[in-house]
Amino acid sequence: MTQAIADFLSSQCSPSIDGIIYPSVQVAGQAKNIVLFHKASVVEKVAIPEGTKFSVSTLQDYEGGPEVEYSVSEEVPPAGEVQASARANVSGNATRGEHGS
């Protein structure tokens, strides 16, 4: 039932709305949940430089033991490193190709 109401609000409501805010039933007090409808949650595509590495973690170790803690980090190599690495890969592939490997 809730999904049907959300679908209706996202497409048939006038004036058009981008989402809804409603009270949380899981957290006491003034906590709120926020839902963005698909049309409002589209973001611009990001260009990721070649050689970028991502790390994702869902736990962090502390003295009292591991705790749930989400993190995402990225490591972007300097522009010169990426170009040098790409040239080395192309050169290495050409060499291996000549020997039939």
Secondary structure, 3 states (H helix, E strand, C coil): CHHHHHHHHHHHCCCCCCEEEEECCCCCCCCEEEEECHHHCCCCCCCCCCCCEEEEEEEEEECCEEEEEEEEEEECCCHHHHHHHHHHHHHHHHHHHHCCC
